Amino acid sequence: MLEAADVTRTPRLTAPPTWLVVALACAGQFLVVLDVSVVNVALPSMRTDLGLSAQGLQWVVNAYAIAFAGFMLLGGRAGDLYGRKRMFLVGLALFTLASLGGGLAQEGGQLLVARAVQGLGAAVLAPSTLTILTSAVPEGAARARAIATWTAVGAGGGAAGGLVGGALVDGLSWRWVLLINVPVGAVVLVGSTRWLAESRNGDGRRLDLPGAVLVTAGLGTLAYGISQTEAEGWTAAATLVPLLAGLALIAVFLLVEACTAAPLMPLGLFRSRAVSSANVAMFLCGSAMFCMWYFMTLYAQNVLGYTPLEAGLALVPSSLAVLLGSKAAPRFIPRFGARRLAALGTVVAAAGFGWQSLMTPAGNYLTEIMFPGILMMLGAGLTATPLAALATSGAAPGEAGLVSGLVNTSRTMGGSLGLAVMSTIAAARTGDSATPGALTEGYALVFRTGTGVLVAGAVLMLVWLPGRKPADLGETAAGRISAK
């Protein structure tokens, strides 16, 4: 999230070197993004050690993502009001302690609670990383380079997750994908306490805590209800009650946002065609693309028999593809226009999903992991920046940071609900069988479903997104959204 410029700062006797401030901010961003993906290759080991069910396994990912998405906007506002350094330290401390708790968990419930608290810490920490960086670096070429570094580090954290996680699980145990955050977090915490300067907006607006709690609880309850369909069916009380409760909580959230003086999510923003269409498009894309890493990792380990490290290495080309797509997108926006480029990227991703849906139990690495994975993630990288560009182009200058935060939130929320739906689809096709053939059928159905969602998303983009925008859209969006 890119927040408004600072209006008050706490002076320091000795200003720290700029590179050190940038390094500390980027380290915080790296930890947040890394933990979105690093657990994927550890999931089979977690399941074996803690006796997690298939439903519990998806919540190892979703508990983090839902808390992160639900509290991200609140974390940004808290930084504005109470100080970016203070919230950076609070979020990092919470994230580090939760990582310790998760790494030491002795049962599945403890791990899921720790992951949810990690997500809350990440939501408080993440919005402050970029504003700390921009307040320390003067406008111009130096700030552009610093933002580019921050963006690359965020993208690199997502890309490195599989490889880092695989090496830790193979060399030590699954616990170290969480415990590794503890020494790193402690070092960054000490350095940040000493070297970061405080800044805040001081505009006197209050925090919309009820809004954050309602949207997070609503999303989590809805995802739980969807996951219950696997065992109970759609008409059982165990499914309908959480589904209806989740929808009710979200309805109350919208009512609160419409009535409060300082809403977490100002509903008036969605009167803009650019904002509403780009957020819906990001939600749809996230619902399909977010689960790619999850199911590719399970396919590699549960069906093809890869070790965690081999699974991490297998996904390195697709990790690099999302970096390539993210970096190339701003250059292509002037040529194609943001709407066409977003639709093109979505079609490329859909082609990869369709190819991946042809997977077999005796899968060949090149044709059933590497090449389709590259297409999926190249498309994801090409799509994110033009959608962010269109969304922020429809916002007033003072709302650009809020709108970019909404885009990131929409993507993560879409991914959380998408993972719940896709996991249910896979389980329904696989049934009670755990043979490689049955598992492959379930995973393949997920990718076929994702193909349909992405094709529908591409059509929606061409019909609903605003037309061609000025050439500088790509530049303005590049620093507002980090590639996953």
C-alpha positions as CSV (number, residue, x, y, z in Angstrom):
1,M,0.0,0.0,0.0
2,L,1.2,3.4,-0.9
3,E,0.0,5.9,1.7
4,A,-0.3,9.6,1.7
5,A,2.8,11.8,2.3
6,D,3.9,12.3,5.9
7,V,3.0,15.5,7.6
8,T,4.7,15.0,11.0
9,R,8.0,13.3,11.9
10,T,9.8,12.7,15.1
11,P,13.3,14.2,14.7
12,R,16.4,12.1,15.3
13,L,19.8,13.4,16.4
14,T,21.6,11.2,13.9
15,A,20.0,10.1,10.7
16,P,20.7,6.5,9.7
17,P,22.2,5.7,6.3
18,T,19.4,5.6,3.7
19,W,20.5,2.1,2.5
20,L,20.0,0.8,6.0
21,V,16.4,2.1,6.2
22,V,15.7,0.6,2.8
23,A,17.2,-2.7,3.9
24,L,15.1,-2.9,7.1
25,A,11.9,-2.0,5.3
26,C,12.6,-4.5,2.5
27,A,13.4,-7.2,5.1
28,G,10.0,-6.8,6.7
29,Q,8.3,-7.0,3.3
30,F,10.3,-10.1,2.4
31,L,9.2,-11.9,5.6
32,V,5.5,-11.1,5.0
33,V,5.5,-12.2,1.4
34,L,7.7,-15.3,2.0
35,D,5.2,-16.7,4.5
36,V,2.4,-16.7,1.9
37,S,4.2,-19.4,-0.1
38,V,6.9,-20.9,2.1
39,V,4.6,-23.4,3.8
40,N,3.3,-24.9,0.6
41,V,6.1,-27.5,0.2
42,A,5.8,-28.3,4.0
43,L,2.1,-29.2,3.9
44,P,2.5,-33.0,3.4
45,S,5.0,-33.1,6.2
46,M,2.8,-31.0,8.5
47,R,-0.1,-33.3,7.7
48,T,1.9,-36.4,8.6
49,D,3.4,-35.0,11.8
50,L,0.3,-33.3,13.2
51,G,-2.4,-35.5,11.8
52,L,-4.1,-32.7,9.9
53,S,-7.1,-33.5,7.7
54,A,-7.3,-32.2,4.1
55,Q,-9.6,-29.4,5.3
56,G,-7.1,-28.6,8.1
57,L,-4.3,-28.5,5.5
58,Q,-6.0,-25.8,3.5
59,W,-6.5,-23.7,6.6
60,V,-2.7,-23.7,7.2
61,V,-2.7,-21.4,4.1
62,N,-6.0,-19.7,4.6
63,A,-5.7,-18.8,8.2
64,Y,-2.7,-16.6,7.3
65,A,-4.3,-15.2,4.1
66,I,-7.6,-14.3,5.6
67,A,-6.2,-12.5,8.6
68,F,-3.7,-10.7,6.4
69,A,-6.4,-9.6,3.9
70,G,-9.0,-8.7,6.5
71,F,-6.7,-6.5,8.7
72,M,-4.4,-5.0,5.9
73,L,-6.3,-1.8,5.5
74,L,-6.7,-1.4,9.3
75,G,-2.9,-1.9,9.6
76,G,-2.3,0.9,7.1
77,R,-4.6,3.3,8.9
78,A,-3.0,2.4,12.3
79,G,0.4,3.4,10.9
80,D,-1.0,6.7,9.8
81,L,-2.5,7.5,13.2
82,Y,0.0,5.9,15.7
83,G,3.2,6.0,13.8
84,R,4.7,3.8,11.0
85,K,7.7,2.8,13.0
86,R,5.6,1.9,16.0
87,M,3.3,-0.3,13.9
88,F,6.2,-1.8,12.0
89,L,7.7,-2.9,15.4
90,V,4.4,-4.1,16.8
91,G,3.6,-6.1,13.6
92,L,7.1,-7.6,13.3
93,A,7.1,-8.6,17.0
94,L,3.7,-10.2,16.7
95,F,4.7,-12.0,13.4
96,T,7.9,-13.3,15.0
97,L,6.3,-14.6,18.2
98,A,3.5,-16.3,16.1
99,S,6.2,-17.9,14.0
100,L,7.8,-19.3,17.1
101,G,4.4,-20.6,18.3
102,G,3.7,-22.2,15.0
103,G,7.1,-23.8,14.8
104,L,6.6,-25.4,18.3
105,A,3.0,-26.4,17.7
106,Q,2.1,-29.9,18.9
107,E,-1.3,-30.2,17.3
108,G,-3.1,-28.9,14.3
109,G,-5.2,-26.3,16.2
110,Q,-2.2,-24.7,17.7
111,L,-0.6,-24.3,14.3
112,L,-3.7,-22.8,12.8
113,V,-4.0,-20.2,15.6
114,A,-0.3,-19.3,15.1
115,R,-0.8,-18.9,11.4
116,A,-3.8,-16.6,12.0
117,V,-1.8,-14.5,14.4
118,Q,1.1,-14.4,11.9
119,G,-1.4,-13.0,9.3
120,L,-2.5,-10.3,11.8
121,G,1.1,-9.4,12.4
122,A,1.8,-9.2,8.7
123,A,-1.3,-7.0,8.2
124,V,0.1,-4.5,10.7
125,L,3.7,-4.8,9.4
126,A,3.2,-4.7,5.6
127,P,1.6,-1.3,5.1
128,S,4.4,0.4,7.0
129,T,7.2,-1.0,5.0
130,L,6.7,1.1,1.9
131,T,5.7,4.3,3.7
132,I,8.9,4.0,5.9
133,L,10.9,3.6,2.8
134,T,9.3,6.5,0.9
135,S,9.6,8.9,3.9
136,A,13.4,8.1,4.1
137,V,14.2,8.6,0.4
138,P,13.6,11.9,-1.3
139,E,11.5,12.1,-4.4
140,G,13.1,11.5,-7.8
141,A,15.3,8.8,-9.2
142,A,16.5,7.6,-5.8
143,R,13.0,7.0,-4.6
144,A,12.1,5.2,-7.8
145,R,15.1,2.9,-7.3
146,A,14.1,2.2,-3.7
147,I,10.5,1.4,-4.7
148,A,11.8,-0.9,-7.4
149,T,14.0,-2.7,-4.9
150,W,11.0,-3.0,-2.5
151,T,8.8,-4.4,-5.3
152,A,11.5,-6.9,-6.4
153,V,12.2,-8.0,-2.8
154,G,8.4,-8.6,-2.3
155,A,8.2,-10.6,-5.6
156,G,11.4,-12.4,-4.7
157,G,9.9,-13.5,-1.3
158,G,7.0,-15.1,-3.1
159,A,9.3,-16.7,-5.6
160,A,11.8,-18.0,-3.1
161,G,9.2,-19.5,-0.8
162,G,9.1,-22.9,-2.5
163,L,12.9,-23.3,-2.7
164,V,13.5,-22.0,0.8
165,G,10.8,-24.2,2.3
166,G,11.9,-27.3,0.4
167,A,15.5,-26.9,1.6
168,L,14.4,-26.4,5.2
169,V,12.0,-29.3,5.3
170,D,14.5,-31.6,3.6
171,G,17.5,-30.5,5.7
172,L,15.8,-29.9,9.1
173,S,12.0,-30.3,9.4
174,W,8.8,-28.6,8.5
175,R,9.0,-26.6,11.7
176,W,11.9,-24.6,10.4
177,V,9.8,-22.9,7.6
178,L,8.3,-21.0,10.6
179,L,11.1,-21.0,13.1
180,I,13.5,-19.4,10.5
181,N,11.5,-16.2,10.9
182,V,12.5,-16.0,14.6
183,P,16.2,-15.1,14.3
184,V,15.6,-13.0,11.2
185,G,12.7,-11.2,12.8
186,A,14.7,-10.6,16.0
187,V,17.6,-9.0,14.1
188,V,15.3,-6.8,12.0
189,L,13.4,-5.8,15.2
190,V,16.6,-4.7,17.0
191,G,17.9,-2.8,13.9
192,S,14.5,-1.1,13.3
193,T,14.3,0.0,17.0
194,R,17.7,1.6,16.7
195,W,17.6,3.1,13.2
196,L,14.1,3.8,11.9
197,A,12.6,7.2,12.4
198,E,9.0,7.7,13.4
199,S,6.4,9.3,11.1
200,R,2.6,9.7,11.1
201,N,-0.1,11.6,9.3
202,G,-1.8,12.7,12.5
203,D,-5.1,13.5,10.8
204,G,-7.1,12.5,13.9
205,R,-9.3,9.9,12.2
206,R,-10.2,6.9,14.3
207,L,-9.6,3.2,13.5
208,D,-12.5,1.2,12.0
209,L,-11.8,-1.8,14.2
210,P,-15.4,-3.1,14.0
211,G,-15.2,-3.1,10.2
212,A,-11.9,-5.0,10.2
213,V,-13.2,-7.6,12.6
214,L,-16.5,-8.1,10.7
215,V,-14.9,-8.5,7.3
216,T,-12.3,-10.9,8.6
217,A,-14.9,-13.0,10.6
218,G,-17.3,-13.0,7.6
219,L,-14.7,-14.1,5.2
220,G,-13.3,-16.8,7.5
221,T,-16.8,-18.1,8.3
222,L,-17.8,-18.2,4.7
223,A,-14.6,-20.1,3.8
224,Y,-15.3,-22.6,6.6
225,G,-18.8,-23.2,5.3
226,I,-17.5,-23.8,1.8
227,S,-14.9,-26.3,3.2
228,Q,-17.7,-28.1,5.1
229,T,-19.4,-29.1,1.8
230,E,-16.7,-31.7,1.3
231,A,-17.9,-33.9,4.2
232,E,-21.5,-32.7,4.8
233,G,-22.9,-31.6,1.4
234,W,-24.5,-28.3,0.5
235,T,-27.8,-28.8,2.3
236,A,-26.5,-29.9,5.7
237,A,-26.9,-27.6,8.7
238,A,-23.1,-27.9,9.3
239,T,-22.7,-26.2,5.9
240,L,-25.6,-23.8,5.7
241,V,-25.2,-22.3,9.1
242,P,-21.6,-21.0,8.6
243,L,-22.4,-20.0,5.0
244,L,-25.4,-17.9,6.1
245,A,-23.5,-16.6,9.1
246,G,-20.6,-15.5,6.9
247,L,-22.9,-13.8,4.4
248,A,-24.7,-12.0,7.4
249,L,-21.4,-10.8,8.8
250,I,-20.3,-9.4,5.4
251,A,-23.7,-7.7,5.1
252,V,-23.3,-6.1,8.6
253,F,-19.8,-5.1,7.5
254,L,-21.2,-3.2,4.5
255,L,-23.8,-1.6,6.7
256,V,-21.2,-0.4,9.2
257,E,-19.0,0.9,6.3
258,A,-22.0,2.9,4.9
259,C,-22.8,4.5,8.3
260,T,-19.4,5.1,10.0
261,A,-17.7,8.5,9.6
262,A,-14.2,6.9,8.9
263,P,-14.9,3.6,7.2
264,L,-12.2,1.0,6.6
265,M,-13.5,0.6,3.0
266,P,-15.3,3.7,1.8
267,L,-18.1,2.3,-0.4
268,G,-18.3,5.4,-2.4
269,L,-15.1,4.4,-4.1
270,F,-16.9,1.7,-5.9
271,R,-19.1,4.2,-7.8
272,S,-16.0,4.6,-10.0
273,R,-16.2,2.1,-12.9
274,A,-12.4,1.7,-12.9
275,V,-12.2,0.9,-9.1
276,S,-15.2,-1.5,-9.0
277,S,-14.3,-3.4,-12.2
278,A,-10.6,-3.7,-11.4
279,N,-11.3,-5.0,-7.9
280,V,-13.8,-7.6,-9.1
281,A,-11.4,-8.7,-11.8
282,M,-8.6,-9.0,-9.2
283,F,-10.9,-11.0,-6.9
284,L,-11.7,-13.5,-9.8
285,C,-8.1,-13.8,-10.8
286,G,-6.9,-14.3,-7.3
287,S,-9.6,-17.0,-6.7
288,A,-7.9,-19.1,-9.4
289,M,-4.3,-18.1,-9.4
290,F,-3.7,-18.2,-5.6
291,C,-4.3,-21.9,-5.4
292,M,-1.8,-22.8,-8.1
293,W,1.1,-23.2,-5.8
294,Y,-0.9,-25.2,-3.3
295,F,-2.1,-27.8,-5.8
296,M,1.1,-27.9,-7.8
297,T,3.1,-28.7,-4.6
298,L,0.6,-31.4,-3.6
299,Y,0.7,-33.0,-7.1
300,A,4.5,-33.0,-7.1
301,Q,4.8,-34.6,-3.7
302,N,1.7,-36.7,-3.3
303,V,1.5,-38.0,-6.8
304,L,5.0,-37.8,-8.4
305,G,6.9,-38.6,-5.2
306,Y,9.1,-35.5,-5.2
307,T,10.9,-34.5,-1.9
308,P,10.1,-31.1,-0.5
309,L,13.3,-29.7,-1.9
310,E,12.6,-31.2,-5.4
311,A,9.1,-29.8,-5.3
312,G,10.6,-26.3,-4.5
313,L,13.1,-26.6,-7.3
314,A,10.4,-27.7,-9.7
315,L,8.5,-24.5,-9.2
316,V,11.5,-22.2,-9.6
317,P,10.9,-21.5,-13.3
318,S,7.3,-20.5,-12.7
319,S,8.5,-18.3,-9.8
320,L,10.8,-16.5,-12.1
321,A,8.0,-16.2,-14.7
322,V,5.9,-14.2,-12.3
323,L,8.9,-11.8,-11.8
324,L,9.3,-11.5,-15.5
325,G,5.7,-10.8,-16.1
326,S,5.5,-8.2,-13.4
327,K,8.6,-6.4,-14.6
328,A,7.5,-6.5,-18.3
329,A,3.9,-5.3,-17.7
330,P,4.6,-1.5,-17.3
331,R,6.5,-1.6,-20.6
332,F,3.6,-3.2,-22.4
333,I,0.8,-1.0,-21.1
334,P,1.6,1.9,-23.5
335,R,1.5,-0.5,-26.4
336,F,-1.6,-2.6,-25.6
337,G,-3.5,-0.4,-23.1
338,A,-4.1,-1.6,-19.5
339,R,-7.5,-3.3,-20.3
340,R,-6.1,-5.4,-23.2
341,L,-2.9,-6.3,-21.3
342,A,-4.9,-7.4,-18.3
343,A,-7.1,-9.6,-20.5
344,L,-4.1,-10.9,-22.4
345,G,-2.3,-11.9,-19.2
346,T,-5.4,-13.6,-17.9
347,V,-5.8,-15.6,-21.2
348,V,-2.1,-16.6,-21.0
349,A,-2.7,-17.9,-17.4
350,A,-5.9,-19.7,-18.5
351,A,-3.8,-21.5,-21.2
352,G,-1.4,-22.6,-18.5
353,F,-4.3,-23.8,-16.3
354,G,-5.8,-25.7,-19.2
355,W,-2.5,-27.3,-20.0
356,Q,-2.0,-28.3,-16.4
357,S,-5.4,-29.9,-16.3
358,L,-4.1,-32.6,-18.6
359,M,-1.7,-33.9,-15.8
360,T,-1.3,-37.6,-15.4
361,P,-0.2,-39.8,-12.5
362,A,3.1,-40.5,-14.3
363,G,3.6,-36.8,-15.1
364,N,6.6,-35.6,-17.1
365,Y,8.3,-32.6,-15.4
366,L,8.7,-30.4,-18.6
367,T,5.1,-30.8,-19.9
368,E,3.2,-31.3,-16.7
369,I,4.9,-28.9,-14.3
370,M,7.4,-26.5,-15.8
371,F,5.9,-25.2,-19.0
372,P,2.3,-24.9,-17.8
373,G,3.5,-23.4,-14.6
374,I,5.5,-20.8,-16.5
375,L,2.4,-19.9,-18.5
376,M,0.2,-19.6,-15.4
377,M,2.6,-17.4,-13.5
378,L,3.7,-15.3,-16.5
379,G,0.0,-14.5,-17.1
380,A,-0.4,-13.7,-13.4
381,G,2.5,-11.2,-13.5
382,L,1.2,-9.5,-16.7
383,T,-2.3,-9.1,-15.2
384,A,-1.6,-7.6,-11.7
385,T,0.0,-4.3,-12.7
386,P,-2.5,-3.1,-15.3
387,L,-5.4,-3.9,-13.0
388,A,-3.8,-1.9,-10.2
389,A,-3.1,0.9,-12.7
390,L,-6.8,1.0,-13.8
391,A,-8.0,0.9,-10.2
392,T,-5.8,3.8,-9.0
393,S,-6.6,5.8,-12.2
394,G,-10.2,6.0,-11.0
395,A,-9.3,7.3,-7.5
396,A,-8.8,10.8,-6.3
397,P,-5.1,11.7,-5.6
398,G,-5.6,11.4,-1.9
399,E,-7.2,8.0,-2.2
400,A,-4.5,6.3,-4.3
401,G,-3.0,4.5,-1.4
402,L,-6.3,3.3,-0.1
403,V,-7.4,2.0,-3.5
404,S,-4.1,0.2,-4.1
405,G,-4.6,-1.5,-0.7
406,L,-8.1,-2.5,-1.8
407,V,-6.7,-4.1,-4.9
408,N,-4.3,-6.2,-2.8
409,T,-7.0,-7.1,-0.4
410,S,-9.4,-8.1,-3.2
411,R,-6.7,-10.4,-4.6
412,T,-6.0,-12.0,-1.3
413,M,-9.6,-12.4,-0.3
414,G,-10.4,-13.9,-3.7
415,G,-7.5,-16.3,-3.2
416,S,-8.7,-17.4,0.3
417,L,-12.3,-18.2,-0.9
418,G,-10.9,-19.7,-4.1
419,L,-8.7,-22.1,-2.2
420,A,-11.7,-23.2,0.0
421,V,-13.8,-23.8,-3.2
422,M,-11.0,-25.5,-5.1
423,S,-10.1,-27.8,-2.2
424,T,-13.7,-28.9,-1.9
425,I,-13.9,-29.6,-5.7
426,A,-10.7,-31.7,-5.5
427,A,-11.9,-33.6,-2.5
428,A,-15.3,-34.3,-4.1
429,R,-13.6,-35.8,-7.2
430,T,-11.0,-37.8,-5.3
431,G,-13.4,-39.2,-2.7
432,D,-12.0,-41.5,-0.1
433,S,-9.2,-42.8,-2.3
434,A,-5.7,-41.6,-1.8
435,T,-4.2,-43.4,-4.9
436,P,-2.1,-41.3,-7.3
437,G,-4.7,-41.7,-10.0
438,A,-7.6,-40.5,-7.8
439,L,-5.5,-37.5,-6.5
440,T,-4.6,-36.6,-10.0
441,E,-8.2,-36.5,-11.1
442,G,-9.1,-34.2,-8.2
443,Y,-6.2,-31.8,-9.0
444,A,-6.9,-31.9,-12.7
445,L,-10.5,-30.9,-12.1
446,V,-9.3,-27.9,-10.0
447,F,-7.2,-26.7,-12.9
448,R,-10.1,-27.1,-15.4
449,T,-12.3,-25.1,-13.1
450,G,-9.6,-22.5,-12.8
451,T,-9.4,-22.3,-16.6
452,G,-13.1,-21.5,-16.8
453,V,-12.9,-18.9,-14.0
454,L,-10.0,-17.1,-15.8
455,V,-11.7,-17.2,-19.2
456,A,-14.8,-15.6,-17.6
457,G,-12.5,-13.1,-16.0
458,A,-10.9,-12.2,-19.3
459,V,-14.3,-11.6,-20.9
460,L,-15.4,-9.5,-17.9
461,M,-12.2,-7.4,-18.3
462,L,-12.8,-6.7,-22.0
463,V,-16.5,-5.8,-21.3
464,W,-16.3,-3.8,-18.0
465,L,-12.8,-2.4,-17.6
466,P,-12.3,1.2,-18.8
467,G,-10.6,1.6,-22.2
468,R,-7.0,2.6,-23.0
469,K,-5.3,4.8,-20.4
470,P,-2.3,7.1,-20.7
471,A,1.1,5.6,-21.1
472,D,2.3,6.5,-17.6
473,L,-0.3,4.2,-16.0
474,G,2.2,1.4,-15.8
475,E,4.8,3.6,-14.0
476,T,2.3,4.8,-11.4
477,A,1.1,1.3,-10.6
478,A,4.4,-0.4,-10.4
479,G,5.1,0.8,-6.9
480,R,1.5,0.2,-5.6
481,I,1.3,-3.5,-5.9
482,S,3.9,-6.2,-5.2
483,A,3.8,-9.3,-7.3
484,K,3.1,-12.5,-5.5
